[in-house]
Amino acid sequence: MKILVVGSGGREHALVWKLAASMRVRRMWCAPGNAGIGLEELACGSGRVECVPIPAEEIDVLLEFARSHKPDLTVVGPDNPLALGIVDRFQREGLPIWGPNQSAARFESSKVFSQEFMERYGIPTARAGTFSDAGEAKEFARTLDGRCAVKADGLALGKGVLICQNKEEAYRAIEEILVQRTFGSAGATVVIQEFLEGTEVSLHALCDGRTALMFPTSQDHKRAMDQDMGLNTGGMGTYSPTPFLSGDELEKVGRSILDPWLAGCAREGIDFKGILYPGVMLTAQGAKVLEFNARFGDPETQVYLTRLENDLLELLEASVAGSLHRIELRWRPDVSVCVVMASGGYPGAYEKGCVIKGLDQADQIPGTKVFHAGTAMKNGEVVTNGGRVLGVTALGRDLVQARNAAYAAVDRIRFKGAQWRSDIGWRAMKPS
């Protein structure tokens, strides 16, 4: 088979790496890819993955490439092309593609739609309000004593959520998003959710329109600094599984979310084929959905795919074909930990083009895989090309062993201004 993967981040490198392990894949392209993706070898022995310089949002150009090269399946990684309708465009041309269509992608591309959908179908979530007027938004925030999350309605690179602890912070967040338009048109409307206390976990489910197969739990680390301090980022690291839900508890929580979600999709004619990724807060009153995403998480993909035993290609084909009811997911019992190495200054301004050293030495640590995110090749060297640069991922028999391996690999990698959190998995290691 010939495969086209769309995207350039750590999530896409993990997807490419796992797909390349399938003996059925004879040729693979990634648009636009990154330095690490271009070094991946196909397990069938037919060469390396080819990076093609087409940005993920250039739907017309991607469509023309697919018409010309005829991939047997296109796999879409990021949220933007999904929101722009890449799946609909490919399907109209009769080109096989995996990912939710534009209507289904609204679960991520519009927090207003997602929140109202959850309320319509009794999916457990936070008390919330939707506003385009700053005054009305501030009045609602006042009723919550300012303890809330202020969320831009549209896509904002994972940074469009401002957590507030008091009224002053809430009013400032509302001004920043609705009035100053820090996130541009994505902030024309905001959702304000009550602040939920508890432990946050990431859930994933592979869907085919009728069936949803639940993944194990993982836990992302969104804040830039240790102990969840600093600014929100796209994710500074993660691990899987977490100790916060037993198998039975995960099944119960999953069904409380997925059963009404599937029923609501059927009622509203939403044919969701792809990954549904709910962010969930485990509160004293039960699990509540903070938001939905319509694609694999990043860096959650890195820890899931290093643990997944199934052939990923088989799973994606079943998702497209509507035959997931015949599939059983299989997982390694190991723990996987991913530590993100970021550019100095991220999530603010940062420098690009810094030479990365030590990648070969890091890869020599058993059970370790360095996934590239913001990297490029320049004069034969791997250089930084983004905020989140690498996802250093390691497997271990338990969290301590996996963490130790991941951080040992981090210690071997060097580039100017490199920063990372030193506490990935800390909530699971706190004394009870």
Protein Blocks (a to p, Z undefined) as FASTA:
>chain_A
ZZddedjbfklmmmmmmmmmpmkbmbdcddebjfklmmpccfklnaccddddddfklmml
mmmmmmmnopabdcdfblmlmmnommmmmmmnopacedddfklmmmmmpmklmmmmmmmn
opacddddddfbfklmmmmmmmnnopacdddfbaeehpacccdfbfklmmmmmmmmmmno
mnommlmpccdddddeddddddddddehjaccddddddddfbfbghhiajddebjbdcdd
dfkbcfklmmmmmmmmmmmmmmmmmmnopaceddddddddddfkbpcdfbdcfbdcdfkl
mmmmmmpmbdfklmmmmmmnopmmmpccdddfbdcdddddddehiabdcdehiacehklm
mmmpghiacddfbdcdeehiacdfbfblbdcddddfbfklmmmmmmmmmmmpccehiacd
fkghklmmgcZZ
